[in-house]
């Protein structure tokens, strides 16, 4: 067999080579993806804490402008009828949702201060640990 004929006969990959590549890719994905997913959830927890701090500052600014804390967080976006001195909007409406797509909880008066703002975490249930723990404004 001449070199040219031999070279043309060896085109492409064998089934074994393709399976080997797929196994290697699966092993890499199995090692890397769990770490990335864990980082994404912890980033959401940090983002929720940051948003709660920002919303708390907006509530305090609302208070300085009107003399009262808002009845609901929507008062930070839309002017309430009885809010003399309202100088908002104080936040974007999208800021009032936590990283899991749920509205932040707001209590006025609060149990831990003049007002309480919190998220129920990834699971949407009270309590929990890790990514499922509540993220609160008073700690």
N, C-alpha and C positions, 0 to 999 in steps of 0.2 A: 504494500500500500504506500502510495506516495504521501509526502508531508501534507500537501494540499487536501487530498482526500481524507486523510486522518483528521485534520483540523476541522473540516466541514462536518464530519461524523460526530464530533464531540460538542456540538452546540447545546445550550440549555443546561438546566440543573436536573439532577436525578431526584426521585421522590424522597430518598433518604436525606439528601442535602436540604430540601425544602422543609421536611419535618424537623430536622436539627435546628434550622433557623427559627421555626415556630416555637420550639421548646425553649430556646434561648430567650426569645422575646417574652414568652409567658413567664419565665423565671424572673426576668428583669422587672416586668410589670408587677409580679407578686411581691417583690421586695420594695419597689418604689411607691406604688399607689397607696398602701396603707399610711405611710408617712405623710404623703401629700394631703390625704383626706383628713387626717388628724390635725394638721396645720390649718386647714381651711376652717374647721370647726372652732379652733381656739382663736382664730382671727375674727370670727363672728362674735364670739364672747367679748373680745376686746373692743370691737366696733360698737357693740351694744352699750358697754360702759361709757365709751366716749360720747355716744349720742345722748345718753341719759344726762351726762354732765352738761352738754350743750343745751338740752331742753331745760334743765334746771336753771341755767343762766338766763334763758329766755323767759322763764316764769318770773325770775327775780326782776328782770328788766320790765316786764309787764306790770309787776307790782309797783316799781318805781314810777312808771308812767301813769298808772290808773289809781293807785292806792289800795288795790285789792289783788289777790291772786286769782288767776282764771278759774272759772267753774269747771271747765274741761280743757284739754289740750288743744281742741279745735279753736278755742278763743285766741290762741297764739297765731293762727293763720287767718281767721275771719273775725272781723270786728264785731264784738257783742253789742247789742242795742244799748246797754246801760254802762258802757265803759268810756267815761269821759277821760280824755287824755290818751286814748289808745293811739299808739304810734307804730303800728305793725305793718305788714306781718313780721313776726319775730323769728319764725322758722319757716322752712318750706314744708308743705304738707307731707312730702315723702319722708321727712325726718321723723315723723310721728309713728312710723312703722319700724319694728325691730328687724334685725337681719334675717329673721325667719318668716317675715311677711305679716306678722301680727301687730296690732296696735299696742303701744306701750300702755301699761296700767297707770292710772293717776288717781290719787286720793287727795281730796281737799275737804276738810282739814286732814292732815296726815297723822298717822299713828307714831311716826318717828320724828316729826318736825312740822313746819307749817303746811307742807305738802309732801307727798311721797310719789316717786316715779319709779317704776320697775318693769322688767321683762321677765317672763316665766321661763326663759331659756329655750333650748332646742326642742324639748319635749312638750312645751306648752302647759306643764303641770306645776303646781306649787311644790317648792322644795327641790330636791334632787342634788346630784353631785356632778362635778366636772362640767361638761357642756350643757347638762340638763339643770344646773343650779340656777336659781333666780339671780338676776343682776339688778341691784338696787341703788337708789340715790343716797341712802343714809349711811352707807359703810365706806 
